[in-house]
């Protein structure tokens, strides 16, 4: 949880579009991994990740 908190702080501190885009993709990737662990189904996690990227 503290690792995600550090990532969130970095996301808040970065004010450039490139920083926001990169960190958002990074958080999206960790979210994707988390969904795979919870669902234990690659399709479920992949669908969540694609949905996150489209928003």
Secondary structure by P-SEA (a helix, b strand, c coil): caaaaaaaaaaaacccaaaaaaaaaaaaaaaaaaaaaaaccaaaaaaaaaaaaac
